[in-house]
Amino acid sequence: VYDHANGSQRIEAYDGENRFQWHGTELWSVAATGRATLLNRFSIPIQDVVLLNKPGQLLIAFPTSLVAYEPRYAHSQILWEGGSVDRVVVDQRHRHIYFLGTVGKKNGWFELAY
């Protein structure tokens, strides 16, 4: 989504209740009323945010890690780190995370069960 007001791109995910938007290091929740709430300001840029199984449970992809994040409790857990992450998708039905990146010296798609 292009934000004409400040000339930047915002990226969104929607869980049926809230829209989650991120830009740079900030993650926001936007309610149906349009009220925006800053959920977290991370120390590194967010690459992608993907919904996990329950509403509000997020997978955040950073350049070198994948983090599960529960915004209602501001709780996060590192699921994987140490290589690079270029792209991430979630198979909610089978509860698998797939990411394109580098692990050790190998480039390709990798899988994590959750």
Beta strands, then each sheet from edge to edge (+ up, - down):
strand 1: 2-3
strand 2: 8-9
strand 3: 11-14
strand 4: 19-23
strand 5: 26-30
strand 6: 36-41
strand 7: 48-51
strand 8: 58-62
strand 9: 65-70
strand 10: 75-81
strand 11: 84-91
strand 12: 96-103
strand 13: 106-113
sheet 1: 1+ 2-
sheet 2: 3+ 4- 5+ 6-
sheet 3: 7+ 8- 9+ 10-
sheet 4: 11+ 12- 13+
end
